[in-house]
Amino acid sequence: MIFLIKKGKKFKPPKHISLAASMNHTTLVVYRKPKIAIISNGDELVEPGSKDCSK
């Protein structure tokens, strides 16, 4: 398991979700579910878990 932030530190959704996505992680383990919304658009997007990131 890879830890993006240390235990007890505040989860910052835009920062930490984009970091996890850039590392091709499709799920995150959290202790309390954050309240977030994601709006994605653009032709540079790829499906989570996709091997082809050359778009």
C-alpha positions, 0 to 999 in steps of 0.5 A: 500500500502506498500512502499519499499523506501521513496519518492525521493530516488533512485530506485535500481532495483536489491536490490528493485526488489529482496526485493519485490519478497521476500515479494511475490509482483508481481507488483511495483508502480513507478513514472518513469519506470526503465530500467532493465532486469531480467535473472532467472534460477535454480530449486529454482524459483517459479511462482510469487504469488505462495503459495508454497515457499518450493522448 
